[in-house]
């Protein structure tokens, strides 16, 4: 597995206590699982309802992560009017 640096925003950032974290994962699904184990059930609910962006493109659960220079961001769900 690869160590992935992840940028967190809004509620996810507050739940983790940091705007950037690292986790070992080979896919987006594994990444969310690893961070959810670390930061708890509420983090998991928010992360799964939100979206993941890898190198500027929206990513699905099976998207492969390679680490290195890859930019990964977890975004909570957004509502607006």
Secondary structure as the mmCIF struct_conf table of DSSP 4:
data_model
#
loop_
_struct_conf.conf_type_id
_struct_conf.id
_struct_conf.beg_label_comp_id
_struct_conf.beg_label_asym_id
_struct_conf.beg_label_seq_id
_struct_conf.end_label_comp_id
_struct_conf.end_label_asym_id
_struct_conf.end_label_seq_id
STRN STRN1 UNK A 2 UNK A 8
HELX_RH_AL_P HELX_RH_AL_P1 UNK A 10 UNK A 16
TURN_TY1_P TURN_TY1_P1 UNK A 17 UNK A 17
BEND BEND1 UNK A 18 UNK A 19
STRN STRN2 UNK A 20 UNK A 25
BEND BEND2 UNK A 26 UNK A 26
STRN STRN3 UNK A 27 UNK A 27
HELX_RH_AL_P HELX_RH_AL_P2 UNK A 28 UNK A 39
HELX_RH_AL_P HELX_RH_AL_P3 UNK A 41 UNK A 49
BEND BEND3 UNK A 50 UNK A 50
STRN STRN4 UNK A 51 UNK A 54
TURN_TY1_P TURN_TY1_P2 UNK A 55 UNK A 56
STRN STRN5 UNK A 57 UNK A 59
TURN_TY1_P TURN_TY1_P3 UNK A 61 UNK A 62
STRN STRN6 UNK A 64 UNK A 64
TURN_TY1_P TURN_TY1_P4 UNK A 68 UNK A 69
STRN STRN7 UNK A 72 UNK A 75
#
